[in-house]
Amino acid sequence: MSTEQGRIGRRGVLSWIGRIAAGSAVAVWQPGIFARAATAKSQPPQRIVVLDPGHGGLDPGAIGITGSYEKDITLSTAELAATLLESTRRYKVVLTRRDDEFIALEDRVARARAARGDLFLSMHADAIPDSGVRGASVFTLSEHASDAEAAALAQRENRADLIAGIDLSRHTPEVSSILLDLARRQTNNQSIVLARKLVTELGRDVRLLNNSHRSAGFVVLKAPDIPSALVELGCLSNKDEEKQLRIATYQKKLAGSILRSVNDYFDQLGAA
Ligand SMILES: [Zn+2]
């Protein structure tokens, strides 16, 4: 992402797309106007951060060597992160689940979109065959996987109200596809910014896997209009890390890293 894009911010871009879609703006990029609009506001609006504690209910997620359930670790860490984020008053936090509830992956994305999330963070704890490996890692959606899935999501939702209130059904398929692609590219760029912040901040506090930022076709990362990342808080398949992941002070450390990442993310966008 260029510095210029970083200054303009996501809402500026979406607003620009929206105005073109509504026929009220010429299709010429004018970088300065959104930056000025953002700095003119004295009281920035609260951002909506959606935290998604992985698994729940019948689905325990990964099970640790001594029997810890991933679904419990993700929920308690998400709750700690929510408390920290809300204490800044910069954010309103929405949890996709607040108790031991099973939620389908698509429903998690739907909840994030219904909440009009500005950012979506899915939280997990991995189990891998090599019990000697430990460390946190962060995922974003792979560029390749996102095309077909974003298109399918658009199809399911009849292309209505998909991007910041723009009714794509009013446009020809060609225009809709261009608008969707613009929004998705912007979202992907911002997701990568978010993931890099997470890797940096987690790396200050906890051990990371060697390849700490990866991309994959996770269903929960497929909202075309919400920057999203998935964090694996650590490996439950490693005895020492499982022990740490169960402890509240360690979970607080992870929550603190998430708070700093989210702060940095919105600071960089210049939109918070
Ligand atoms: Zn998981």
Boltz pocket constraint, residues with backbone or C-beta under 6 A from the ligand:
constraints:
  - pocket:
      binder: B
      contacts: [[A, 54], [A, 55], [A, 61], [A, 62], [A, 70], [A, 123], [A, 124], [A, 125], [A, 126]]
      max_distance: 6.0
